[in-house]
Amino acid sequence: MLTSLKKMLPFQAACQPKADKTTDVVESADPSDRDAMHEFVANLHYEIVPMTSIDQAIADLPAAAHVSVTCSPVKGIAATQEYTDQLLAIGHRPVPHFAARLVSGPEEAADLARWVRERELSEVFVIAGDAPEPAGPYVGALPFIRDFLEAAPGVDRLGITGYPDGHALIDADEIARQLHDKQSVLADAGVGGWISTQMCFDDVAIRQWIERERAAGIHLPIRLGVPGVVDRTRLMTMGTRLGIGASMRYLAKNRSTVMHLMSPSGFDPTDMVVAFASDAGQLGIEALHSFTFNSVAETRAWQEAIMEGARA
């Protein structure tokens, strides 16, 4: 375990120019908007990825952080479980991701439910996952969710995915149907839930998607997915290590995302905060979910710059 001094040094070196720019944006806002921005950003959920840089990412987290631990075909579910245990041991509030396509069947689903129950985890997040071939019968998330909940994991809430920008490989009607079916399964099981949105850089499209789904009967709260403060060197490095750098399948699904993140200055999520902070409650957005790409120090510096600017 790293010492406290070693934990703090890399965070203090986080990108201050980006933080200064963000502070200027916040301080120029009306007082009521600054209050809304402070409240919105204060409840930031960090997402980290099991790979070499995760140890530093964990060291850079604020105390008692909400932390999602992803699940990739490269590292598998075991790595997600390992880092979830580490986060629990040092006082964070981890949310493990389970990729349904990596689960071999109902027996493993029951094993995962038991693992969650033994640790008294209150939340988990379930995705279909990007494994090219499923390890068992779970092609998508929904059938795994059914088996997992039937095995009584003891969770209060289970997160599912929303796609404001659509999905290049799945029909829009099918995406909507799956979303409603998952909400029904959670309700039948007496388990709460939330929808975590995939990255989308069009705030108008996000707003229209939320309003459309609300009108259609979706009532689950939303965690708005936005990239953290990540530079393109980090993105390229992580893309290569995660095996997505040369993947046409990944690029087909995420071309717009990649172009935004690969801009010379990197990505700054402040604009998304400005777009949604004032009416987040009305839209049913309960939190920001930050895809940090393990750039936790930079993202934390940005979060604190927003909050400090809002107090000015």
C-alpha positions, 0 to 999 in steps of 0.5 A, a space after each residue: 500500500 502506498 504511503 500518504 505522501 506518495 498518494 498526494 504528490 501525483 495529485 498535487 501535480 495534476 493539470 492546473 491550467 485546465 483547472 484554472 480555465 474551469 474555475 473561470 467558467 464557474 465564477 462567471 456564472 450566476 450565483 444560482 447556477 454556481 450552486 447548482 454546479 457545485 451540487 451536481 459535481 460534488 456527487 461525482 462517481 469515478 470509473 476506473 479500469 483494471 490495468 497497470 495504471 489502476 494502482 495510481 488511479 486508486 491512490 489519487 481517489 478522494 476519500 470514501 469515493 464512489 468508484 465503478 470498477 469496469 469489466 473487460 474481456 482482457 482482464 475478466 470478472 476476477 480482476 473486477 472482483 480483486 480491485 473491488 475488494 481492495 477498494 472496500 478495504 481502504 474505505 471506498 464505495 465500489 460498484 463492480 461491473 459484471 459483463 454478462 457475456 463473460 459469465 458461463 451460466 446460471 451457476 456462475 451467476 449464483 456464485 457472483 450473487 453470493 460474492 456480492 452478498 458476502 461483501 454486503 455490496 449495495 450496488 452493482 452494474 451490469 452490461 452485456 460486455 464486448 466479448 466477441 463470443 459469449 462464454 455461456 448463454 448470456 448474449 445480452 445483459 437481461 437474462 443474466 440480470 434475471 438469474 443474478 437477482 434470482 440468486 439473491 445478491 442482497 443489493 439495494 440497486 442495480 445499474 443498467 446502460 442507456 444509449 442517448 446516442 444510439 448503438 451502431 450495432 443494435 437497432 434503436 427499437 431493440 435498445 428501447 425495448 431492452 431498457 424497459 424490460 430491464 426496468 420491469 425486471 428490477 421492479 418485479 424483484 423489488 430492487 432499485 436501479 439507475 441508468 448510466 449513460 454511455 458517452 455522448 457529447 451532444 447535450 441536446 441529444 441527451 436531453 431529448 433522449 431523457 425526455 423521450 424515455 421519461 414520456 415512454 415510462 422510464 422512471 429510473 434515475 440517471 447517472 450522466 456518463 461523461 469522460 473525465 479530464 483525459 489527454 489524448 496520449 493517455 487515451 491512445 495508450 489505454 486504447 492499445 493496452 485494452 486491445 481497442 486501438 485497431 479494432 474496427 468494431 470499437 471505432 464503428 461504435 465510438 467514432 464520435 467519442 474518439 474524435 472528441 477525446 483525441 482533440 489536441 487539448 484533450 477533453 474538458 467536461 465542464 460544458 456538460 456540467 453547465 448544460 445540465 446542472 440547473 435542471 438535473 433534478 427535473 430530468 432525474 439525473 442523480 449523479 455524474 459518472 466519470 469515465 476517467 480512463 484512470 486519469 483520476 488525479 486530473 479529473 479530481 482536480 477538475 472536480 475540486 476546481 468546479 466546487 471551489 469556483 462555486 464557493 467564490 
